Amino acid sequence: MRLGSLLEKMNIDLGAIKGGADTFNNMLWNNTVQSSTNDWTPIYNVRNFTTLAQQNKDKRALEPWSQSPSRFAYGEVGGPGLASPMFNPLHPTVQEAIIGLAREIGQRYGSYPAFKGISFNMFASAMPWFGSIHSGYDDYSVSLFQKETGVEVLVDPKAPDRFLQRYEFLTFVCRPAWVEWRCRKIRDLFRRIRAALAEGRADLRVTITLWDENIHQCLPRPEDGPAARRPAVDGRYVP
């Protein structure tokens, strides 16, 4: 869900991103940047534990996630929004981090016969996918989509609200092409992950587990507005 190497370098300055600055955080359909996974996991980083202990030293012991520190160590900013991956799985920086981790694991443990491979538990906010059609409208991904498919996304690439406009165009006008391309790119990422792992031993395997607990969090909520919905054939808006 998160790696310190990515957390340290992430750009969640929405104003700068709208102005054209690069980010490998996911850009959402509602012109916001994914600044946290928005689930119960951000607390589970050892850099948060000293602050957590100080804030709660005189309080009754509870699960850590119910006693979150006032500020997370890497600056994650939770709030209203999707339980969704923080980082864009198509961005080269993110792919290098994920693939590098798989390669390191394979090289460290490939010599042990009991080690058979790695499994990705694909929760709503797991990093190696988008988790939702409402995620992934950043400049890099859309530019790559246009280059590889030849589909022109008819949105001003400098418009401050271009992320919402892209969502509307890509999901209302050319949804099949957009979805197929994203699925293919995630497939290719897992192929690269497997190849990197296998550098440690040729028979090591990558498996994917789809975890459906709380997957409803991937869906927009009523308060997120009509832009979070797509039109049905008869013109009604549906989730």
Backbone torsions as a table, in degrees:
resi	resn	phi	psi	omega
1	MET	NA	-29.3	179.5
2	ARG	-158.3	148.8	173.5
3	LEU	-128.8	138.5	-179.0
4	GLY	-57.0	-35.9	-179.4
5	SER	-62.4	-31.4	177.6
6	LEU	-83.7	-40.4	179.3
7	LEU	-59.2	-37.8	-177.5
8	GLU	-66.7	-30.3	-173.6
9	LYS	-107.7	2.3	-173.2
10	MET	-68.3	150.4	176.2
11	ASN	-113.9	109.9	178.1
12	ILE	-116.9	21.2	176.5
13	ASP	-79.2	97.4	-172.9
14	LEU	-61.7	-39.3	178.7
15	GLY	-60.8	-43.8	178.9
16	ALA	-66.2	-39.1	179.9
17	ILE	-65.3	-44.0	177.7
18	LYS	-61.5	-28.4	178.5
19	GLY	-82.3	-3.3	175.4
20	GLY	116.5	-0.9	179.4
21	ALA	-68.7	144.6	-179.6
22	ASP	-73.3	148.2	171.6
23	THR	-146.4	143.6	171.6
24	PHE	-102.6	7.1	167.9
25	ASN	-76.9	152.6	179.4
26	ASN	-70.3	137.2	172.5
27	MET	-98.9	132.3	-173.4
28	LEU	-96.9	166.8	-178.2
29	TRP	-61.4	-21.9	-175.0
30	ASN	-103.6	29.6	175.4
31	ASN	63.9	32.3	175.6
32	THR	-122.5	162.8	179.5
33	VAL	-106.5	138.2	179.6
34	GLN	-74.6	106.7	-173.5
35	SER	-105.0	-0.2	176.9
36	SER	-160.4	165.2	173.4
37	THR	-75.4	-15.4	180.0
38	ASN	57.2	33.0	173.1
39	ASP	-124.8	-157.9	-174.7
40	TRP	-91.7	6.7	-170.1
41	THR	-94.3	-17.7	-172.3
42	PRO	-57.4	-28.0	-177.6
43	ILE	-66.6	-25.0	-170.7
44	TYR	-82.4	67.7	173.0
45	ASN	-141.5	131.1	-173.0
46	VAL	-59.5	-24.6	179.6
47	ARG	-69.4	-16.3	177.8
48	ASN	-88.4	-14.2	-166.7
49	PHE	-72.4	-33.3	178.9
50	THR	-64.3	-46.5	177.6
51	THR	-62.4	-42.3	179.7
52	LEU	-60.8	-43.7	-179.7
53	ALA	-64.6	-40.0	-179.8
54	GLN	-66.9	-41.7	-178.2
55	GLN	-69.0	-25.8	-171.4
56	ASN	-119.6	18.7	-174.0
57	LYS	-65.0	-25.3	-179.6
58	ASP	-106.8	13.5	-177.1
59	LYS	-108.8	160.2	177.9
60	ARG	-65.6	138.7	-178.0
61	ALA	-65.3	128.8	177.1
62	LEU	-135.8	172.4	174.8
63	GLU	-57.0	136.3	-177.0
64	PRO	-53.2	-37.3	-175.8
65	TRP	-64.7	-19.4	178.5
66	SER	-88.2	-0.4	-178.1
67	GLN	-129.4	45.9	-173.2
68	SER	-57.9	143.2	176.3
69	PRO	-67.4	160.5	-178.8
70	SER	-65.6	-25.6	177.3
71	ARG	-145.9	130.5	177.9
72	PHE	-77.4	153.3	-171.4
73	ALA	-57.8	-35.6	-176.4
74	TYR	-100.4	5.6	177.4
75	GLY	85.7	16.7	175.6
76	GLU	-57.8	140.1	-178.1
77	VAL	-124.2	102.1	178.2
78	GLY	-83.6	171.4	179.3
79	GLY	159.4	-166.2	179.9
80	PRO	-58.4	138.6	179.5
81	GLY	147.4	-171.2	-175.4
82	LEU	-79.1	146.7	159.4
83	ALA	-77.6	102.2	-166.3
84	SER	-152.8	158.8	179.3
85	PRO	-59.1	136.4	176.1
86	MET	-68.7	-38.4	-167.1
87	PHE	-111.2	142.4	-177.0
88	ASN	-73.5	114.0	-176.0
89	PRO	-67.9	-10.3	178.9
90	LEU	-95.4	-14.8	-177.3
91	HIS	-70.6	135.5	-176.9
92	PRO	-55.5	-37.6	-179.7
93	THR	-63.3	-41.0	179.6
94	VAL	-70.1	-43.7	179.6
95	GLN	-62.2	-41.1	179.1
96	GLU	-61.5	-38.3	-179.8
97	ALA	-67.6	-45.8	-178.6
98	ILE	-66.6	-47.2	-179.0
99	ILE	-65.2	-38.7	178.1
100	GLY	-63.1	-37.8	177.5
101	LEU	-64.7	-44.9	178.3
102	ALA	-61.6	-41.6	179.6
103	ARG	-62.6	-44.4	-179.6
104	GLU	-61.9	-42.7	179.6
105	ILE	-62.3	-44.3	179.2
106	GLY	-62.0	-41.2	-177.9
107	GLN	-73.6	-32.3	179.3
108	ARG	-72.3	-40.1	-167.7
109	TYR	-117.1	-1.0	-177.8
110	GLY	-63.0	-23.4	-179.2
111	SER	-79.1	-8.1	-179.9
112	TYR	-93.4	118.7	-177.9
113	PRO	-58.7	-29.4	-178.2
114	ALA	-72.3	-17.7	-179.6
115	PHE	-83.3	120.9	-174.3
116	LYS	-109.8	-15.6	-178.9
117	GLY	149.1	-162.9	-178.8
118	ILE	-130.5	152.8	178.4
119	SER	-123.6	134.9	175.1
120	PHE	-98.4	121.6	179.2
121	ASN	-90.7	102.7	-169.6
122	MET	-86.2	76.8	171.0
123	PHE	-75.1	169.8	-177.1
124	ALA	-53.0	-36.0	-175.0
125	SER	-106.6	19.4	176.6
126	ALA	-66.5	144.8	-170.2
127	MET	-71.8	-34.0	-171.4
128	PRO	-81.5	22.0	172.8
129	TRP	-151.4	176.4	178.2
130	PHE	-84.8	-25.4	178.2
131	GLY	77.9	-23.5	-175.8
132	SER	-162.5	149.0	174.3
133	ILE	-67.4	-13.4	-178.3
134	HIS	-86.9	5.3	-177.8
135	SER	-122.0	145.0	172.8
136	GLY	107.4	36.3	-175.8
137	TYR	-110.1	30.0	179.9
138	ASP	-74.8	167.8	-178.1
139	ASP	-63.0	-43.9	-176.1
140	TYR	-62.4	-51.5	-174.3
141	SER	-63.7	-44.0	-177.9
142	VAL	-68.3	-38.0	175.9
143	SER	-62.3	-41.8	179.0
144	LEU	-66.2	-39.8	177.1
145	PHE	-58.8	-46.2	179.7
146	GLN	-63.0	-42.9	-178.3
147	LYS	-63.9	-41.6	-172.8
148	GLU	-86.4	-23.7	-177.7
149	THR	-107.3	-20.7	-175.5
150	GLY	80.4	1.9	177.6
151	VAL	-80.3	124.5	179.1
152	GLU	-88.9	121.6	177.7
153	VAL	-86.7	110.7	-170.9
154	LEU	-82.1	68.0	-179.9
155	VAL	-138.4	137.7	176.4
156	ASP	-60.5	116.9	-175.8
157	PRO	-68.0	-6.8	179.0
158	LYS	-112.2	0.0	-178.8
159	ALA	-65.6	133.2	179.7
160	PRO	-58.7	-30.1	179.8
161	ASP	-101.4	27.0	-175.1
162	ARG	-64.3	-24.2	-177.3
163	PHE	-69.4	-44.0	174.2
164	LEU	-65.3	-43.4	179.5
165	GLN	-61.9	-39.0	177.7
166	ARG	-65.0	-43.3	178.5
167	TYR	-57.5	-46.9	-178.0
168	GLU	-64.1	-43.0	-179.2
169	PHE	-67.7	-48.0	-172.9
170	LEU	-72.4	-29.4	-179.0
171	THR	-96.2	-23.5	179.6
172	PHE	-93.5	-34.7	-171.4
173	VAL	-99.5	-42.8	-175.3
174	CYS	-136.4	45.0	-176.7
175	ARG	-55.3	-47.6	-178.3
176	PRO	-56.8	-44.1	-179.6
177	ALA	-65.4	-40.4	-179.4
178	TRP	-65.8	-46.9	-178.8
179	VAL	-66.5	-44.9	-178.8
180	GLU	-62.0	-42.2	-179.4
181	TRP	-64.3	-44.5	179.5
182	ARG	-62.2	-43.7	178.8
183	CYS	-61.6	-41.7	179.5
184	ARG	-63.8	-40.0	-179.3
185	LYS	-67.3	-37.2	177.0
186	ILE	-68.3	-40.0	174.6
187	ARG	-57.2	-45.8	-179.9
188	ASP	-63.1	-36.6	177.8
189	LEU	-62.1	-45.1	-179.9
190	PHE	-66.7	-31.4	174.7
191	ARG	-63.8	-40.8	178.6
192	ARG	-68.7	-37.1	176.4
193	ILE	-60.6	-46.5	-178.6
194	ARG	-63.8	-41.5	-179.9
195	ALA	-62.9	-39.8	179.5
196	ALA	-67.5	-41.8	177.9
197	LEU	-61.8	-42.1	-175.7
198	ALA	-68.9	-11.1	174.1
199	GLU	-62.7	-25.9	178.1
200	GLY	-80.4	-29.7	175.7
201	ARG	-170.3	132.1	-168.3
202	ALA	-63.0	-27.5	-174.9
203	ASP	-94.4	5.6	179.0
204	LEU	-65.7	143.1	-173.2
205	ARG	-119.3	150.1	171.3
206	VAL	-110.8	126.2	175.7
207	THR	-120.1	154.9	-177.6
208	ILE	-124.3	125.3	178.3
209	THR	-111.2	121.1	177.8
210	LEU	-89.2	113.6	-175.9
211	TRP	-100.2	114.8	-173.0
212	ASP	-93.6	3.8	178.5
213	GLU	-63.8	127.6	177.1
214	ASN	60.4	23.5	-179.1
215	ILE	-66.6	-17.4	177.2
216	HIS	-61.2	-18.7	179.0
217	GLN	-67.2	-16.2	176.9
218	CYS	-72.0	-18.0	-175.9
219	LEU	-88.8	147.3	177.9
220	PRO	-66.6	153.9	179.2
221	ARG	-100.4	161.0	-179.5
222	PRO	-54.0	-37.9	-177.2
223	GLU	-71.2	-10.0	178.2
224	ASP	-78.5	-7.9	171.0
225	GLY	90.7	172.1	-175.2
226	PRO	-66.2	-22.2	179.6
227	ALA	-67.1	-14.9	178.6
228	ALA	-86.4	3.9	-177.6
229	ARG	-120.2	161.6	178.7
230	ARG	-118.9	150.3	-177.3
231	PRO	-78.2	138.9	173.9
232	ALA	-80.4	177.6	-176.4
233	VAL	-59.7	-36.2	-177.7
234	ASP	-86.1	6.2	176.3
235	GLY	95.2	-11.1	177.4
236	ARG	-71.8	151.7	175.9
237	TYR	-90.4	133.8	178.8
238	VAL	-131.2	157.7	178.9
239	PRO	-61.0	NA	NA
